[in-house]
Amino acid sequence: MISWEDFEKIDIRSGTILEAADFPKARKPAYQLTIDFGPLGIKKSSAQITHHYSVSELVGKQVVAVVNFPPRQIANFFSECLVLGVYDADNQVILLQTDKTTLNGQKIG
């Protein structure tokens, strides 16, 4: 069990994908995403979401991500946030999204 204070340390925000591109240097199939988090700025993320999503359908999609992890190098790319999703029965990621459009950078809580 974690405390409420532990949960409050996790900064989860809404953001809109501005760009998506194939990431051939990743060990597992992934995309490189550029996400607008409003007042927090633009952040990049590597996401293993190639099974359910194409590059073209990701642009403009609003997602939910943890934005206060330190950057993590994946091949030649620095991932600055963790886009959240749920694994389906085949262990493929389905993105978590808001039910209605929100402002970029809105805190999830």
Secondary structure, DSSP 8 states (H G I E B T S, - for coil): ---HHHHHTS-EEEEEEEEEEE-TTSSSS-EEEEEE-GGG-EEEEEE--TTT--HHHHTT-EEEEE--S--EEETTEEE-SEE-EEE-TTS-EEE---SS---TT-B--
